[in-house]
Amino acid sequence: MMLLAGCGLGAHAQLRDTDPEPWKEAVAAPPASFSTDQLQTFDVAQGTSLTYGIDPNTLSVGADRVVRYVLVAKSSSGALNVLYQGIRCETAEVKTYGRWDNQTRWNTSTKDAWQELSFRGQSRPAMMLARSGVCDGRTINGTPQKILHTLKNGRPDVR
């Protein structure tokens, strides 16, 4: 009887060892540079005067399963709002890592937290970006090249 009890404890310990590691976010420093010349644009809302796009050269898929990019919102007058953000498809969340000061540097804050993607409010551009090609449901839509291809050409029509 004691032998069986010992086997049960060993099996339980093995199951615990296969539990996935808790998610850990990688350090995400804003890119040293970005460009607004070749933006990959995407639709956020009809009737808006802003054009939204990401700099393709800043798009990355991290080992922590976060898709990071520089987002540019440009007004018809040429004013820019530039953010360095990340999307977690797995949890449908977005985080802003930095805001460009329109001069020479990024303003970052350790207080920025993950926010739920939504069709309303500040996270709408990230939600539309996620739906347009960054995410495939709760998973990442592949490599940066595949994400950019999907953003540019749309999702394939599967029948």
C-alpha positions in Angstrom: 0.0 0.0 0.0 2.7 2.5 0.9 4.4 1.8 -2.5 1.3 2.8 -4.4 0.9 6.0 -2.4 4.4 6.9 -3.2 3.8 6.4 -6.9 0.8 8.6 -6.8 2.8 11.5 -5.4 5.5 11.0 -8.0 3.0 11.2 -10.8 1.4 14.3 -9.3 4.9 16.0 -9.2 5.5 15.1 -12.8 2.2 16.8 -13.8 3.2 19.9 -12.0 6.5 20.0 -13.9 4.7 20.2 -17.2 2.6 23.2 -16.2 3.3 26.1 -18.6 5.5 28.8 -17.3 3.7 32.0 -16.3 3.8 34.6 -19.1 6.7 37.1 -18.7 6.9 40.3 -20.7 10.2 41.1 -22.5 11.8 44.4 -22.1 10.6 46.6 -24.9 12.7 49.7 -25.6 11.3 51.9 -28.4 13.1 51.7 -31.7 16.0 54.1 -32.2 14.4 55.4 -35.4 11.2 55.1 -37.5 9.9 56.4 -40.7 6.6 57.9 -41.8 7.4 57.6 -45.5 6.4 54.0 -46.2 3.6 53.5 -43.7 1.4 50.4 -44.0 -2.0 52.0 -43.6 -5.1 50.4 -42.3 -8.7 51.6 -41.7 -9.8 52.6 -38.2 -13.0 54.4 -38.8 -15.0 55.9 -41.7 -15.2 59.6 -41.8 -12.1 60.3 -39.7 -9.7 62.9 -40.8 -6.8 60.8 -39.5 -4.7 58.3 -41.5 -3.4 55.4 -39.5 -0.4 53.3 -40.4 2.5 51.4 -39.0 6.2 51.6 -39.9 6.9 48.2 -41.4 10.5 48.3 -40.3 9.5 48.4 -36.7 7.1 45.5 -36.8 8.4 42.6 -34.7 7.1 39.4 -33.1 8.7 38.9 -29.7 9.6 35.6 -27.9 7.0 36.8 -25.4 4.3 36.5 -28.1 3.8 40.3 -28.3 3.6 42.0 -31.7 5.3 45.4 -31.4 5.2 48.3 -33.9 5.3 52.1 -34.3 1.8 53.4 -34.9 1.4 56.7 -36.7 -1.8 58.8 -36.8 -1.5 61.6 -39.3 -3.9 64.5 -39.6 -4.8 66.1 -43.0 -2.7 69.1 -41.9 0.3 66.9 -41.4 0.3 66.7 -37.5 1.6 63.4 -36.2 0.8 61.3 -33.1 3.3 58.5 -32.9 3.2 55.6 -30.4 5.3 52.5 -29.8 2.8 49.8 -28.9 2.4 46.0 -28.5 -0.5 43.7 -29.0 -1.1 40.4 -27.2 -3.4 38.4 -29.4 -3.7 35.7 -26.8 -5.4 38.1 -24.3 -6.7 40.7 -26.8 -4.8 43.5 -25.1 -2.6 46.5 -26.2 0.1 48.4 -24.3 1.7 51.7 -25.2 5.4 51.6 -24.4 6.3 55.1 -25.6 5.0 58.3 -27.2 7.1 60.3 -29.6 7.5 63.9 -28.5 7.6 65.1 -32.2 11.1 66.5 -31.6 13.8 64.0 -30.9 12.9 61.4 -28.3 10.4 58.9 -26.9 8.6 59.6 -23.7 8.1 56.3 -21.8 6.4 55.4 -18.6 6.5 52.3 -16.5 2.9 53.1 -15.4 1.4 52.2 -18.8 -0.5 48.9 -18.4 -2.1 46.4 -20.7 -5.6 47.5 -21.9 -8.4 45.5 -23.4 -8.8 45.9 -27.1 -12.0 47.6 -27.9 -13.9 49.2 -30.8 -14.3 52.3 -28.6 -11.8 54.7 -27.1 -8.0 54.8 -27.3 -7.5 51.1 -28.1 -9.7 51.2 -31.3 -6.7 51.7 -33.7 -5.0 48.7 -32.1 -8.2 46.6 -32.3 -8.5 47.4 -36.0 -4.9 46.6 -36.5 -5.2 43.3 -34.7 -8.3 42.4 -36.8 -6.8 43.6 -40.1 -3.8 41.2 -39.9 -1.8 41.2 -36.7 -3.9 38.5 -35.0 -5.7 35.4 -36.3 -8.2 35.0 -33.5 -6.2 34.6 -30.3 -3.0 33.7 -32.1 -0.4 35.8 -33.9 -0.9 35.8 -37.7 2.7 34.5 -38.3 5.9 36.3 -39.1 6.2 40.1 -39.5 6.3 39.5 -43.3 3.0 37.5 -43.2 1.4 40.2 -41.0 2.5 42.9 -43.4 1.3 40.9 -46.4 -2.2 40.4 -44.8 -2.4 44.1 -43.9 -1.6 45.1 -47.5 -3.7 42.5 -49.3 -6.4 41.6 -46.9 -7.3 38.2 -45.5 -7.7 35.4 -48.1 -11.3 34.6 -48.9 -11.7 31.0 -47.5 -14.7 29.1 -48.7 
